[in-house]
Amino acid sequence: MQIRLILLDFDGTLASTEEANTKAYLTALHEEGIELDIEEYRRRYFGMRCPEFLRTIGVTNEADIDRIRRRKIELYPTLFDTVRLNEPLWNFVQDFRKQGGRAWIVSTGQLENITNVMRHLGIEGMVDGVISSRDVTEPKPSPEAFLKAMEREGATPAETLIFEDSPVGLAAAEASGASYVKVELC
């Protein structure tokens, strides 16, 4: 069977957003009087959905979670000078699309964050669709986000190739039944 759909994780796969995400979270937490070591955040929490991350570090009040999440979203664009596009992967995907293939971003991140970064990188509107946290009920490692994109495109797992970077994303890719490639950005 021929691949006709590429699914791209966003943070850490298509774009190097780790530094901007990390700094935005740590600044928002610092403003709340919560100190978290940058290495601990990267090692233990990077890639978690915001509410899950905040609950894991002990922020349980919904109003506090919402306030920190909103502040992080506000800070994030001020750090876009650290964000880089994975040019080789992006060029591959655009060549694939020119040959009639379809490509979606599949992330359990916030749509607003993804859209803002895409706009900053000059790639907004250059994929066939985006699945974000608002489209799914279960975060990765559930394959729900990947399966939803396949369903919307009418593609089977055998017709799909996924690019992912994180352990939870790779587990979700494997659980979807599609072929996948592990991406490591430098």
Secondary structure, 3 states (H helix, E strand, C coil): CCCCEEEECCECCCEECHHHHHHHHHHHHHHCCCCCCHHHHHHHHCCCCHHHHHHHCCCCCHHHHHHHHHHHHHHHHHHHHHCEECHHHHHHHHHHHHCCCEEEEECCCCHHHHHHHHHHHCCCCCCCEEECHHHCCCCCCCCHHHHHHHHHHCCCHHHEEEEECCHHHHHHHHHHCCEEEECCCC
